[in-house]
Amino acid sequence: MSWVGRAVERSEDLRFVTGRGRYVDDLKFPGMLHAVVVRSTHAHALLRRIDASAARALPGVAAVYTFPDVAQHALPIPVRTGPLAGTERYLQRPLAADRVRYVGEPVALVVARDRYVAEDAAELVAVDYAPLAPVVDAAAARLDKTLLFPQAGTNRACAYRVALGDVDAAFARADYVRVETFRCHRHGAVPMETRGLVCREEAGVLEVWGATKVPFWNRRTLAAMLGRPVESIALLEVDVGGSFGARGEFYPEDLLIPFAALALGRPVKWIEDRREHLMAANHSREMACELSVALARDGTLLGLRGRLAVDMGAYVRTNAGVVPSKAAQFLLGPYRLRDFACDVELAMTNKTPVGTYRAPGRFEANFFRERLFDIACGELGLDRVAFRARNLLRPDELPWSIGKTVPYEPETAYDTGDYPGLFRRALEVFDYAGRVERAAGRRDGRLEGIGFGCFVESSGAGPAETARVVARGEGRFDLYTGTSSSGQGHETALAQILADALGVAPDAITVHHGSTGLVPQGFGTFHSRAVVVGGSAVKLAGEKLAAQLAQHPEAAQAGLEALATFEVSERTYTYGVHLCHVAVDPETAQVEVLDYLSTEDVGRAVNPLIVHGQAIGAAVQGLGGAFLDEFKYDAHGQLLTGSFADYLLPTATDFPHVAALTLEESPSLLNPLGAKGAGEGGIVAVGAAVGNAVAHALAPLGVVITAMPLSLDNLARAIRAARDEGGA
């Protein structure tokens, strides 16, 4: 019986629920020191002088480092993925040299015998700032009145256009054109466990504990900055309490803590506190979009034109270019669009730098497009379901090229799928027609609305992944993979794949992941690639080892091993629709999500139980982003939502009625598993579905929803404005 496709309970959960998980802060080594980062209190200022003498004199302080101490190694942190021309001028160094550009930027590192002394010493570091005018939004940045990087001559880091067909001709022949400006707010991943590192040198090898996501790339970057051979550094992964795209990139601390450990010759631990995380780890999503749609009289999509203005924060970080580029690409959605153009502009501001967050760019783009489609349907009197059904790509039209819509990627095409079929199925499961009819007839003082959003999502980014399988004898096997885990259940899913290849049970397999000494090369976990690419490598390695085992008697099998690399140059695409039913109290602006359904075709689910959990968790995370999560800044560039008293997250009781429907009707033809990604489809269209549902509910009041989040303040303001305009 095949193990792939079975809802096996996660093997790693046993150690988590029994308190035996091993996280980075659990690591303790003899003679270990503790580090605290001194961070800028100004959003924009010149650094006149840093006086660390009082801090260094405090008993128990081992060292205080400022930029001159680390200058030889404090090189600009390079871009890992998503390079956009011009952005190389705005890279961040591990410590500020002569200017700070956001509240929370590292200006010094204190190392002491314990965290308490280090915190006290950090308070004694005296920094003489010469404040400069902060630039707090993208519109102000584009004026270039105050420059974050004078040597660059502009705050506009990059501007480019992507296009398909002839969009001007499409708009010229249209019967209807609608233009609207949308905004998505700044929020972030906020995993349960904050970032942390423990570093020590053992037998000439620098061990960096706490790695995740892309340890091999981070090791190469660290080696280049320290001037050490790559082989003399080991990045080691322990259990990780969530990532969602934010953890595991190369941050300033990824140089500072290893540097301190080497300089002092002792282990050094750094654990980020929650306020640090909220103001220093990557933010995401903040952008505005002027979007235009061209339609024929019958509702046929003719063209789509966009202008994206993206707030990148103070520096371009390792994967920041992914956010704007994917927002532009996925404005296309799963629709029959032959004529499209999007202008993209990146602006630098005095706020925390931007990076990827689960479904980067997609969450935003789907909200913009699906909201505009509903607005257009309302003005033309078109049924919004019929409109989507008319314009969704049909199975016989796939693969469907979307051209070169990302500057740093080749042309790509949606691969397999039945977009209209899943759309119909989702509407039936949700009882969409019945809900619309019942909502119109209810009168309990609240206004009900039903909304949905369609999507297509890429997954399985290359270029490759590696797996190594070793027979240990007595029916036991070790699996070593280059992918990383931050809690997704990879130990279970990859064991299921290998179990099928070897003809054993998954509990005969021990999975080792995410550390640089396990396989010759690894590419990590991002872009929903761990199973698609990493799992395919596991399958190939397992089949190679199975062939070897068949040629050896059982007594001679121990020690046999097989190594395999799965290479891929094309991405595979999931697709689906999210549906949402809300009730809005127009007097208090309170929104209750009565029901939510996330649907997605993932090609093939290795473990349906894990996929279901990913979909539910992602949807709740997206609902939090739509209603609660928001990074707010004042006019001075100070973060106003720097604690959980102000930065709100959903609890288990906030959205209790969330369901997920996972389909496996369109397997990928690009990998031996037939798998597509399953980690991001649950969040990708939440803003779209929620935005359309709330707009549907508030339509009788004349409220038009064009911006996220749908917080109490924002909705109350929109309701008041509509009433004032209508004279109510």
VMD Tcl script that draws the C-alpha trace (Angstrom):
set ca {
  {0.00 0.00 0.00}
  {1.34 3.43 -0.96}
  {2.22 5.78 1.88}
  {2.04 8.81 -0.37}
  {-1.50 10.13 -0.21}
  {-2.24 8.84 3.29}
  {-3.22 11.13 6.15}
  {-0.46 10.02 8.50}
  {-0.15 11.90 11.79}
  {2.96 14.04 11.96}
  {5.84 12.15 13.54}
  {7.51 15.35 14.80}
  {4.44 16.32 16.82}
  {5.25 13.84 19.58}
  {8.36 15.71 20.64}
  {6.58 19.06 20.34}
  {3.57 18.21 22.49}
  {5.71 16.43 25.09}
  {8.08 19.38 25.47}
  {11.03 17.66 23.83}
  {11.43 20.08 20.95}
  {14.92 21.59 20.74}
  {14.87 25.25 19.78}
  {17.80 27.62 19.48}
  {17.27 29.18 22.91}
  {17.46 25.69 24.44}
  {21.14 25.46 23.46}
  {23.61 26.01 26.28}
  {27.37 25.63 25.96}
  {30.09 26.03 28.62}
  {31.40 29.58 28.85}
  {28.59 30.94 26.68}
  {28.18 34.70 26.42}
  {25.02 36.62 25.53}
  {24.59 39.37 22.98}
  {22.21 42.31 22.76}
  {21.90 44.60 19.74}
  {21.85 48.35 20.33}
  {19.33 49.74 17.86}
  {18.69 53.17 16.48}
  {15.98 55.21 18.18}
  {15.78 57.52 15.16}
  {14.23 56.81 11.79}
  {16.74 58.99 9.96}
  {19.87 60.57 11.39}
  {23.59 61.02 10.95}
  {25.79 59.12 13.40}
  {28.12 61.69 14.91}
  {29.73 59.53 17.59}
  {29.18 56.38 19.63}
  {30.66 56.31 23.12}
  {30.76 52.76 24.47}
  {33.22 53.42 27.31}
  {30.64 53.22 30.11}
  {29.22 50.01 28.69}
  {32.65 48.42 28.34}
  {33.47 49.34 31.96}
  {30.42 47.54 33.35}
  {31.45 44.34 35.20}
  {30.57 41.26 33.17}
  {30.78 42.96 29.76}
  {33.06 41.07 27.37}
  {32.94 43.46 24.42}
  {31.05 46.25 22.69}
  {31.39 46.42 18.92}
  {30.61 49.39 16.68}
  {31.15 49.75 12.95}
  {34.92 50.43 13.06}
  {35.41 47.18 14.97}
  {33.71 45.10 12.27}
  {34.37 47.29 9.21}
  {36.55 44.70 7.47}
  {33.69 42.21 7.53}
  {30.64 44.48 7.49}
  {30.11 44.24 3.75}
  {26.76 45.03 2.15}
  {24.41 42.07 2.55}
  {23.78 40.82 -1.00}
  {20.50 40.01 -2.73}
  {19.72 36.29 -2.71}
  {16.78 36.22 -5.10}
  {14.71 38.75 -6.98}
  {17.48 41.05 -8.27}
  {16.04 44.20 -9.82}
  {18.30 46.67 -11.62}
  {19.18 49.61 -9.42}
  {18.38 48.02 -6.09}
  {22.03 47.12 -5.51}
  {22.54 50.77 -4.47}
  {20.43 50.32 -1.34}
  {21.91 47.30 0.43}
  {22.34 47.16 4.22}
  {25.56 46.67 6.16}
  {25.44 44.67 9.43}
  {26.09 47.81 11.51}
  {25.31 51.41 10.64}
  {28.46 53.29 9.64}
  {27.60 56.96 9.34}
  {23.81 57.15 9.06}
  {20.75 55.31 10.38}
  {17.70 54.87 8.20}
  {15.03 53.18 10.33}
  {14.08 52.75 13.96}
  {15.64 49.46 15.00}
  {18.70 49.56 12.75}
  {21.72 47.99 14.53}
  {24.34 50.51 15.64}
  {26.31 48.42 18.17}
  {26.56 44.93 19.63}
  {27.06 44.29 23.35}
  {28.34 40.91 24.55}
  {28.29 40.02 28.26}
  {28.27 37.12 30.70}
  {24.45 37.02 30.73}
  {21.48 38.68 29.05}
  {20.79 40.92 32.05}
  {24.22 42.49 32.07}
  {24.13 42.83 28.28}
  {20.79 44.68 28.46}
  {22.12 47.00 31.16}
  {25.26 47.68 29.14}
  {23.25 48.42 26.01}
  {21.51 51.21 27.94}
  {24.92 52.74 28.64}
  {25.98 52.99 24.99}
  {25.71 56.71 24.22}
  {24.91 57.52 20.59}
  {25.13 61.09 19.35}
  {22.59 61.47 16.53}
  {22.07 64.42 14.20}
  {18.41 63.95 13.23}
  {17.39 64.24 9.59}
  {13.91 64.62 8.13}
  {12.32 61.16 7.84}
  {10.63 59.93 4.68}
  {7.64 57.94 5.86}
  {5.70 56.97 2.74}
  {6.34 56.09 -0.88}
  {4.62 59.20 -2.25}
  {6.92 61.47 -0.26}
  {9.93 59.35 -1.19}
  {9.30 59.83 -4.90}
  {9.65 63.60 -4.51}
  {13.35 63.14 -3.60}
  {13.29 66.15 -1.27}
  {15.14 64.16 1.40}
  {17.42 61.39 0.18}
  {18.04 58.24 2.20}
  {21.12 57.47 0.08}
  {22.59 60.77 -1.20}
  {25.13 58.89 -3.32}
  {22.27 57.22 -5.23}
  {20.70 60.58 -6.03}
  {17.13 59.31 -5.67}
  {14.79 57.37 -3.41}
  {13.34 55.59 -6.41}
  {15.27 52.35 -6.29}
  {13.91 50.78 -9.46}
  {11.26 51.30 -12.12}
  {10.33 48.88 -14.88}
  {7.46 47.72 -17.08}
  {6.25 44.22 -17.97}
  {3.75 43.63 -20.74}
  {1.90 41.06 -22.83}
  {0.27 41.69 -26.18}
  {-0.98 45.19 -27.07}
  {-2.71 46.65 -24.03}
  {-3.30 50.04 -25.64}
  {-5.21 48.44 -28.51}
  {-7.26 46.38 -26.03}
  {-8.33 49.50 -24.14}
  {-9.06 51.36 -27.38}
  {-11.62 48.77 -28.48}
  {-13.24 48.33 -25.05}
  {-16.89 49.12 -24.39}
  {-16.15 49.77 -20.73}
  {-13.05 50.93 -18.87}
  {-12.78 51.26 -15.10}
  {-9.85 52.67 -13.13}
  {-9.46 52.39 -9.35}
  {-6.65 52.86 -6.88}
  {-6.15 50.20 -4.21}
  {-3.85 49.94 -1.21}
  {-2.54 47.09 0.89}
  {-1.11 47.83 4.30}
  {2.22 46.93 5.86}
  {2.22 43.82 8.02}
  {4.41 40.78 8.52}
  {4.90 37.14 9.37}
  {5.31 37.36 13.18}
  {6.13 33.67 13.84}
  {5.63 32.21 17.30}
  {9.40 31.94 17.87}
  {11.53 35.01 17.27}
  {14.89 34.84 15.55}
  {17.98 33.62 17.36}
  {21.53 32.32 16.88}
  {24.15 30.48 18.91}
  {27.67 30.49 17.50}
  {30.89 28.80 18.57}
  {34.13 27.58 17.01}
  {34.92 23.92 17.54}
  {38.02 22.23 16.09}
  {38.44 24.99 13.52}
  {34.81 24.90 12.40}
  {32.52 27.84 13.05}
  {29.17 26.38 14.13}
  {26.15 28.61 13.62}
  {23.10 27.14 15.32}
  {19.61 28.38 14.51}
  {19.76 28.26 10.73}
  {16.62 27.79 8.68}
  {15.18 28.42 5.21}
  {18.36 28.80 3.08}
  {21.37 27.65 5.16}
  {23.65 26.87 2.22}
  {23.26 30.34 0.71}
  {23.68 31.95 4.11}
  {26.84 29.92 4.72}
  {28.36 31.14 1.45}
  {27.46 34.73 2.29}
  {28.89 34.47 5.79}
  {32.08 32.87 4.51}
  {32.59 35.69 2.01}
  {32.07 38.35 4.70}
  {34.38 36.69 7.21}
  {36.98 35.76 4.63}
  {36.88 32.08 5.61}
  {36.62 28.94 3.49}
  {33.03 27.79 3.12}
  {34.02 24.37 4.45}
  {35.11 25.90 7.76}
  {31.54 27.00 8.55}
  {28.59 24.80 9.47}
  {25.04 26.14 9.66}
  {22.97 23.88 11.89}
  {19.19 23.70 12.07}
  {17.26 22.88 15.22}
  {13.48 22.99 15.68}
  {11.94 26.21 14.43}
  {8.74 27.82 15.65}
  {7.51 29.20 12.35}
  {8.94 31.30 9.54}
  {6.40 32.19 6.82}
  {9.17 33.71 4.71}
  {10.58 36.09 7.30}
  {13.02 33.87 9.23}
  {16.18 32.41 7.80}
  {17.17 35.19 5.45}
  {20.59 36.78 6.05}
  {20.08 39.62 8.53}
  {22.72 41.87 10.16}
  {22.85 39.57 13.20}
  {23.89 36.67 10.96}
  {27.29 38.36 10.64}
  {27.49 40.05 14.04}
  {27.02 36.98 16.25}
  {29.51 34.73 14.40}
  {31.98 37.63 14.36}
  {31.67 38.06 18.13}
  {32.09 34.34 18.79}
  {35.28 34.26 16.73}
  {36.65 37.47 18.19}
  {36.06 36.40 21.79}
  {36.83 32.71 21.35}
  {33.70 31.73 23.26}
  {30.16 30.66 22.34}
  {27.77 33.61 21.89}
  {23.97 33.48 22.00}
  {21.56 36.10 20.68}
  {17.80 35.77 21.06}
  {15.56 38.45 19.60}
  {12.86 39.84 21.88}
  {9.38 40.50 20.51}
  {9.76 44.26 20.19}
  {13.01 43.75 18.29}
  {11.28 41.33 15.99}
  {8.40 43.66 15.23}
  {10.69 46.56 14.37}
  {13.69 44.77 12.84}
  {12.59 41.57 11.06}
  {11.30 41.94 7.50}
  {7.97 43.67 6.97}
  {5.93 43.15 3.82}
  {2.85 43.87 1.67}
  {2.76 47.69 1.71}
  {1.93 48.94 -1.79}
  {-0.57 50.95 -3.81}
  {-1.95 49.94 -7.19}
  {-3.75 51.97 -9.80}
  {-5.53 49.26 -11.78}
  {-7.56 49.61 -14.98}
  {-9.73 46.98 -16.64}
  {-11.06 46.97 -20.19}
  {-14.20 44.93 -20.91}
  {-16.41 44.12 -23.86}
  {-20.14 44.76 -23.45}
  {-20.80 41.10 -22.59}
  {-18.16 41.09 -19.81}
  {-15.30 39.55 -21.78}
  {-11.93 40.62 -20.40}
  {-9.97 42.54 -23.00}
  {-7.10 44.07 -21.10}
  {-5.64 44.94 -17.72}
  {-3.24 47.77 -16.93}
  {-1.56 48.43 -13.59}
  {0.76 50.86 -11.86}
  {2.36 49.54 -8.67}
  {4.04 51.82 -6.13}
  {5.84 49.71 -3.53}
  {7.25 50.91 -0.20}
  {10.50 48.97 0.28}
  {11.52 50.44 3.62}
  {15.03 51.65 4.33}
  {17.15 48.97 2.61}
  {16.82 46.36 -0.09}
  {17.16 43.04 1.68}
  {18.02 39.59 0.39}
  {14.65 38.75 -1.20}
  {12.88 42.11 -1.27}
  {12.57 42.25 -5.08}
  {10.27 39.23 -5.02}
  {7.46 41.25 -3.42}
  {6.87 43.87 -6.15}
  {7.74 41.60 -9.05}
  {5.30 38.89 -8.02}
  {2.58 41.45 -7.31}
  {2.87 42.61 -10.91}
  {2.99 39.09 -12.34}
  {-0.01 37.78 -10.43}
  {-2.29 40.67 -11.33}
  {-3.01 38.41 -14.30}
  {-4.70 35.78 -12.14}
  {-6.22 32.63 -13.66}
  {-7.90 34.52 -16.49}
  {-7.80 34.65 -20.28}
  {-5.82 37.86 -20.52}
  {-3.79 38.38 -23.68}
  {-3.17 42.09 -23.30}
  {-1.60 43.33 -20.09}
  {0.91 45.86 -18.86}
  {2.17 46.88 -15.45}
  {4.55 49.65 -14.43}
  {6.38 48.98 -11.18}
  {8.21 51.51 -9.03}
  {10.12 50.81 -5.81}
  {10.57 53.62 -3.30}
  {12.86 53.73 -0.27}
  {11.46 55.06 3.03}
  {12.63 55.36 6.64}
  {10.83 52.24 7.79}
  {11.84 48.66 8.49}
  {13.04 46.98 5.27}
  {10.74 44.70 3.32}
  {11.07 41.00 2.52}
  {8.84 38.09 1.61}
  {5.86 36.99 3.65}
  {3.75 33.95 2.79}
  {2.41 34.47 -0.76}
  {4.48 37.63 -1.32}
  {2.85 39.93 -3.85}
  {0.05 37.45 -4.50}
  {-2.07 38.37 -1.47}
  {-1.93 42.00 -2.58}
  {-2.43 41.42 -6.32}
  {-5.45 39.17 -5.82}
  {-7.09 41.77 -3.59}
  {-6.52 44.51 -6.17}
  {-7.78 42.51 -9.16}
  {-10.73 40.71 -7.61}
  {-12.00 43.92 -5.97}
  {-11.83 45.72 -9.32}
  {-13.71 42.89 -11.01}
  {-16.52 43.09 -8.46}
  {-16.68 46.87 -8.82}
  {-16.91 46.55 -12.59}
  {-19.61 43.87 -12.37}
  {-21.64 46.08 -10.05}
  {-21.49 49.06 -12.39}
  {-22.34 47.02 -15.49}
  {-25.02 44.90 -13.83}
  {-23.07 41.73 -14.55}
  {-23.35 38.64 -12.36}
  {-19.93 38.29 -10.73}
  {-20.04 34.49 -10.86}
  {-20.91 34.46 -14.56}
  {-18.19 37.05 -15.19}
  {-15.50 34.80 -13.68}
  {-16.85 31.72 -15.40}
  {-16.70 33.49 -18.76}
  {-13.10 34.61 -18.32}
  {-11.41 31.76 -16.41}
  {-8.97 29.76 -18.50}
  {-10.31 26.39 -19.68}
  {-8.38 23.11 -19.37}
  {-7.97 22.88 -23.15}
  {-6.20 26.27 -23.13}
  {-3.45 25.07 -20.80}
  {-0.53 25.38 -20.76}
  {-1.09 29.13 -20.96}
  {1.89 31.42 -21.40}
  {2.09 34.53 -19.24}
  {5.31 35.54 -20.91}
  {8.24 37.23 -19.22}
  {6.35 39.12 -16.55}
  {9.19 39.08 -14.00}
  {12.42 40.84 -15.08}
  {14.79 38.30 -13.53}
  {12.92 35.16 -14.62}
  {12.39 33.51 -18.02}
  {9.01 33.20 -19.69}
  {6.62 30.92 -17.85}
  {3.27 29.23 -18.37}
  {0.45 27.91 -16.21}
  {0.73 24.15 -16.55}
  {-2.23 21.91 -15.67}
  {-5.65 22.57 -14.23}
  {-9.41 22.90 -14.56}
  {-10.03 26.41 -13.27}
  {-13.76 26.61 -14.15}
  {-14.39 23.13 -12.75}
  {-12.89 23.94 -9.36}
  {-14.75 27.27 -9.35}
  {-18.09 25.50 -9.83}
  {-17.23 22.90 -7.21}
  {-16.29 25.54 -4.64}
  {-19.52 27.50 -5.19}
  {-21.54 24.33 -4.68}
  {-19.70 23.24 -1.54}
  {-20.10 26.71 -0.05}
  {-23.76 26.92 -1.15}
  {-23.00 30.31 -2.63}
  {-26.39 30.88 -4.29}
  {-28.30 29.86 -1.16}
  {-26.17 32.10 1.05}
  {-26.70 35.12 -1.21}
  {-30.45 34.59 -1.15}
  {-30.60 34.10 2.62}
  {-28.31 37.06 3.32}
  {-30.57 39.41 1.35}
  {-33.58 38.41 3.45}
  {-32.09 38.72 6.93}
  {-32.82 41.76 9.06}
  {-31.16 41.51 12.49}
  {-29.51 44.89 12.35}
  {-26.42 43.52 10.63}
  {-25.64 43.53 6.92}
  {-24.49 40.24 5.44}
  {-22.24 39.79 2.45}
  {-20.69 36.98 0.45}
  {-17.49 37.38 -1.49}
  {-14.93 35.29 -3.29}
  {-11.59 35.57 -5.01}
  {-10.01 33.34 -7.64}
  {-6.27 32.75 -7.84}
  {-3.42 30.95 -9.47}
  {-0.20 30.40 -7.54}
  {3.29 29.33 -8.56}
  {5.32 26.76 -6.64}
  {8.30 24.47 -6.89}
  {11.08 26.97 -7.54}
  {14.37 25.51 -8.70}
  {17.06 25.18 -9.59}
  {17.51 21.88 -7.73}
  {17.45 19.97 -4.47}
  {19.54 17.16 -3.07}
  {18.75 14.11 -0.96}
  {20.95 11.38 0.50}
  {19.68 8.08 1.87}
  {21.76 5.72 4.03}
  {20.87 2.16 5.03}
  {21.65 1.57 8.72}
  {20.84 -2.12 8.84}
  {17.98 -3.99 10.52}
  {15.50 -2.22 8.26}
  {16.45 1.31 9.39}
  {17.27 4.23 7.11}
  {18.50 7.80 7.47}
  {17.31 10.47 5.07}
  {19.34 13.66 4.67}
  {17.77 16.51 2.75}
  {18.85 19.98 1.69}
  {15.42 21.41 2.43}
  {14.72 23.14 5.74}
  {11.77 22.87 8.08}
  {10.16 25.57 10.18}
  {7.27 23.43 11.39}
  {5.55 22.39 8.14}
  {5.76 18.62 8.74}
  {8.57 17.80 6.33}
  {9.89 14.96 8.50}
  {6.62 13.11 8.03}
  {5.97 13.91 4.37}
  {9.50 13.16 3.17}
  {9.53 9.90 5.14}
  {6.30 8.88 3.37}
  {7.90 9.51 -0.01}
  {11.00 7.51 0.86}
  {8.93 4.74 2.44}
  {7.23 4.11 -0.90}
  {10.54 4.08 -2.76}
  {12.08 1.57 -0.34}
  {9.00 -0.51 0.42}
  {9.15 0.12 4.17}
  {7.04 1.93 6.75}
  {7.74 5.64 7.44}
  {8.65 4.87 11.06}
  {11.71 3.00 9.77}
  {13.10 6.31 8.51}
  {14.80 9.13 10.41}
  {14.79 12.45 8.58}
  {17.64 14.97 9.00}
  {17.14 18.38 7.47}
  {18.38 21.89 6.98}
  {22.04 21.67 8.07}
  {24.93 22.26 5.70}
  {26.85 19.10 6.56}
  {24.11 16.67 5.51}
  {24.34 16.86 1.72}
  {26.84 18.43 -0.69}
  {24.43 21.19 -1.72}
  {20.97 22.35 -0.75}
  {18.69 25.17 -1.77}
  {16.33 25.34 1.20}
  {12.66 25.97 1.70}
  {10.78 28.81 0.08}
  {8.24 29.27 -2.74}
  {6.40 26.07 -1.72}
  {9.28 23.94 -3.02}
  {10.11 21.50 -0.21}
  {7.91 18.64 -1.41}
  {7.79 19.52 -5.11}
  {11.56 19.75 -5.54}
  {12.96 18.31 -2.30}
  {10.47 15.45 -2.24}
  {11.28 14.58 -5.85}
  {14.97 14.35 -4.93}
  {14.03 12.02 -2.06}
  {12.08 9.81 -4.42}
  {15.02 9.58 -6.84}
  {17.51 8.83 -4.05}
  {15.21 6.20 -2.58}
  {14.83 4.45 -5.92}
  {18.61 4.43 -6.40}
  {19.14 2.91 -2.97}
  {16.37 0.35 -3.53}
  {18.19 -0.83 -6.64}
  {21.40 -1.25 -4.63}
  {19.65 -3.09 -1.82}
  {18.21 -5.56 -4.29}
  {21.74 -6.56 -5.31}
  {23.05 -7.13 -1.75}
  {22.18 -9.73 0.84}
  {20.52 -8.26 3.92}
  {23.63 -8.76 6.05}
  {25.66 -6.51 3.72}
  {23.18 -3.68 3.33}
  {24.23 -1.49 6.25}
  {26.23 1.49 5.06}
  {24.90 1.48 1.53}
  {23.84 4.96 0.44}
  {22.49 6.86 -2.53}
  {22.64 10.52 -3.46}
  {20.29 12.19 -5.92}
  {19.60 15.68 -7.18}
  {16.35 16.73 -8.76}
  {16.69 19.66 -11.12}
  {13.81 21.78 -12.36}
  {13.66 24.84 -14.60}
  {9.89 25.35 -14.74}
  {7.41 26.11 -11.98}
  {4.14 24.38 -11.44}
  {0.92 26.25 -10.64}
  {-1.83 25.55 -8.16}
  {-5.18 27.29 -8.46}
  {-8.39 27.73 -6.53}
  {-10.95 30.06 -5.05}
  {-11.66 31.40 -1.56}
  {-15.20 32.19 -0.40}
  {-16.25 34.26 2.60}
  {-19.57 35.02 4.34}
  {-19.57 37.98 6.73}
  {-22.00 39.93 8.88}
  {-21.21 43.60 9.48}
  {-22.74 45.77 12.16}
  {-22.99 49.21 10.48}
  {-23.24 50.95 13.86}
  {-20.04 49.54 15.36}
  {-18.16 48.43 12.20}
  {-17.70 44.99 13.79}
  {-17.29 42.20 11.24}
  {-18.04 38.57 12.02}
  {-16.74 35.96 9.61}
  {-19.66 33.54 9.59}
  {-17.99 31.03 7.28}
  {-14.83 30.80 5.21}
  {-13.85 28.21 2.61}
  {-10.41 27.87 1.04}
  {-10.10 25.59 -1.99}
  {-7.02 24.62 -3.97}
  {-5.89 21.94 -6.39}
  {-2.42 20.88 -5.24}
  {-1.84 18.25 -7.90}
  {-1.04 15.49 -5.44}
  {-1.11 15.67 -1.66}
  {1.65 13.55 -0.12}
  {-0.10 13.87 3.25}
  {-3.67 15.25 3.10}
  {-3.71 15.84 6.87}
  {-0.69 18.13 6.66}
  {-2.06 19.89 3.58}
  {-5.36 20.48 5.36}
  {-3.58 21.95 8.38}
  {-1.52 24.21 6.13}
  {-4.65 25.46 4.37}
  {-6.56 26.18 7.59}
  {-3.60 27.86 9.27}
  {-2.85 29.96 6.21}
  {-6.46 31.11 5.93}
  {-6.55 32.20 9.58}
  {-3.23 33.96 9.10}
  {-4.70 35.74 6.09}
  {-7.81 36.72 8.01}
  {-5.59 38.22 10.68}
  {-3.82 40.18 7.96}
  {-7.11 41.36 6.49}
  {-8.62 42.58 9.78}
  {-5.95 42.92 12.48}
  {-2.22 42.90 11.66}
  {-0.83 46.32 10.81}
  {2.48 48.11 11.21}
  {1.74 51.80 11.76}
  {4.27 54.63 11.83}
  {3.95 58.23 12.91}
  {5.24 61.27 11.02}
  {8.66 60.85 12.67}
  {9.08 57.28 11.45}
  {8.47 55.79 14.89}
  {6.76 52.40 14.92}
  {3.47 52.75 16.81}
  {2.56 49.08 16.84}
  {5.68 47.61 18.40}
  {4.05 45.19 20.85}
  {1.17 42.76 20.94}
  {-0.84 45.41 22.79}
  {-0.99 47.32 19.49}
  {-0.05 44.85 16.76}
  {-3.05 42.53 16.84}
  {-3.06 38.87 15.88}
  {-5.96 36.42 15.61}
  {-6.60 34.00 18.46}
  {-8.12 30.55 18.19}
  {-11.62 31.95 18.83}
  {-11.56 34.87 16.38}
  {-12.27 32.87 13.22}
  {-13.76 29.53 14.27}
  {-15.59 28.73 11.02}
  {-12.83 28.12 8.52}
  {-12.87 25.12 6.19}
  {-10.59 23.88 3.43}
  {-11.23 21.77 0.35}
  {-8.16 20.25 -1.27}
  {-8.37 18.72 -4.74}
  {-5.89 16.48 -6.58}
  {-7.40 16.53 -10.05}
  {-4.56 18.12 -12.02}
  {-1.20 16.57 -11.09}
  {1.92 18.36 -12.21}
  {3.74 16.91 -15.19}
  {6.98 18.59 -14.16}
  {8.04 16.30 -11.29}
  {7.82 12.55 -10.56}
  {5.43 13.05 -7.64}
  {2.88 15.06 -9.60}
  {2.93 17.46 -6.66}
  {2.33 21.18 -6.56}
  {2.87 23.53 -3.63}
  {0.46 23.56 -0.69}
  {1.84 26.12 1.74}
  {0.59 29.40 0.33}
  {-2.70 28.75 -1.41}
  {-4.57 29.06 1.88}
  {-3.59 32.72 2.32}
  {-3.21 33.92 -1.23}
  {-6.81 35.07 -1.85}
  {-7.99 35.91 1.67}
  {-7.82 39.66 1.13}
  {-9.75 39.28 -2.11}
  {-12.56 37.15 -0.63}
  {-12.88 39.19 2.55}
  {-12.73 42.50 0.72}
  {-15.47 41.45 -1.67}
  {-17.62 40.02 1.13}
  {-17.45 43.18 3.24}
  {-18.05 45.35 0.16}
  {-21.10 43.21 -0.71}
  {-22.46 43.65 2.81}
  {-21.93 47.41 2.89}
  {-23.06 48.12 -0.68}
  {-26.51 49.37 0.52}
  {-24.68 52.11 2.42}
  {-22.61 53.12 -0.60}
  {-19.33 52.01 0.96}
  {-16.59 51.14 -1.54}
  {-13.75 48.96 -0.27}
  {-10.40 49.80 -1.87}
  {-7.89 49.39 0.95}
  {-6.67 46.89 3.50}
  {-6.88 46.33 6.44}
  {-10.59 46.17 7.17}
  {-9.96 47.23 10.74}
  {-12.56 48.76 13.03}
  {-11.09 52.22 12.52}
  {-10.91 51.96 8.75}
  {-14.39 50.51 8.32}
  {-15.96 52.98 10.73}
  {-14.33 55.80 8.78}
  {-15.59 54.41 5.47}
  {-19.13 54.00 6.81}
  {-19.15 57.56 8.17}
  {-17.85 58.93 4.87}
  {-20.52 57.09 2.89}
  {-23.25 58.35 5.18}
  {-21.96 61.92 4.99}
  {-21.84 61.75 1.21}
  {-25.34 60.29 1.06}
  {-26.73 62.74 3.58}
  {-27.84 59.97 5.94}
}
mol new
graphics top color blue
foreach p $ca { graphics top sphere $p radius 0.5 }
foreach p [lrange $ca 0 end-1] q [lrange $ca 1 end] { graphics top cylinder $p $q radius 0.2 }
display resetview
